[in-house]
Amino acid sequence: MPAHHRFRKNQTPQRIQARAARVGPNVAIFTDVVMRDRKHPEQGYRACLGVIRLAGKFGRDRLDAVCRRALENEPLERHWSERQWRAPGLIPTS
């Protein structure tokens, strides 16, 4: 198995969903949508893990709020969510 695929060996959609649910309910829904929108769920692993990792940088509440807003504004696109981090007053900062 190539080195850049080895990280997937220990990942499953259920494991990623469980990690996302610990961050917040909207994060769990968001990661579910990301994996469901791919032809194979494994294609969404990196994106989902990256989103979950943002909780450490921005906080769980703020990440959950961004995921809620992303889910309300279809289609999901990366640049939309990046703009939300910078939008004043839209997302709680504490």
C-alpha positions in Angstrom: 0.0 0.0 0.0 1.4 3.4 -0.9 2.5 5.6 2.0 -0.1 8.3 1.3 -2.8 5.7 1.6 -1.7 4.0 4.9 -3.5 6.5 7.1 -6.8 5.2 5.8 -6.0 1.7 7.0 -7.2 2.5 10.6 -10.1 4.8 9.5 -13.7 3.8 8.9 -16.7 6.0 8.2 -18.1 5.0 11.7 -14.8 6.0 13.4 -14.8 9.4 11.7 -18.5 9.9 12.5 -17.9 9.2 16.1 -15.0 11.7 16.3 -17.2 14.3 14.5 -20.1 13.7 16.9 -17.8 14.4 19.9 -17.2 17.8 18.4 -20.8 18.7 17.7 -24.0 17.5 16.1 -23.7 19.7 13.0 -20.1 18.5 12.5 -21.3 14.9 12.5 -24.0 15.7 9.9 -21.5 17.7 7.8 -19.0 14.8 7.7 -21.8 12.4 6.9 -22.8 14.5 3.9 -19.2 14.9 2.7 -18.7 11.1 2.7 -22.1 10.4 1.2 -21.5 12.8 -1.7 -18.4 10.9 -2.8 -18.5 7.8 -5.0 -16.6 6.0 -2.2 -16.7 7.2 1.4 -12.9 6.9 1.6 -12.6 9.8 -0.8 -13.9 12.1 1.9 -11.7 10.9 4.8 -9.1 13.7 4.5 -11.7 16.4 4.2 -13.6 15.1 7.2 -10.5 14.7 9.3 -9.4 18.2 8.3 -12.8 19.7 9.4 -12.6 17.8 12.7 -9.1 19.1 13.3 -10.3 22.7 13.0 -12.1 22.3 16.4 -8.6 22.6 18.0 -7.9 25.9 16.2 -11.3 27.6 16.4 -13.2 25.8 19.2 -16.0 23.2 19.1 -18.9 25.7 19.3 -17.6 27.8 16.5 -16.9 24.8 14.2 -20.3 23.5 14.9 -21.8 26.8 13.9 -19.8 26.9 10.7 -20.9 23.4 9.8 -24.6 24.3 10.5 -24.3 27.3 8.2 -22.6 25.2 5.6 -25.4 22.7 5.7 -28.0 25.4 5.3 -26.2 26.8 2.2 -26.0 24.1 -0.5 -23.9 23.2 -2.3 -21.0 22.6 0.1 -17.9 24.3 -1.1 -14.6 24.9 0.5 -14.3 28.6 -0.2 -17.7 29.3 1.3 -16.7 27.8 4.6 -13.4 29.6 4.6 -15.2 33.0 4.2 -17.4 32.1 7.2 -14.3 32.0 9.5 -13.6 35.6 8.6 -17.2 36.9 8.6 -17.6 39.2 11.6 -20.7 38.6 13.8 -21.9 35.5 11.9 -20.2 32.9 14.1 -19.6 33.1 17.8 -15.9 33.6 18.6 -15.9 32.3 22.2 
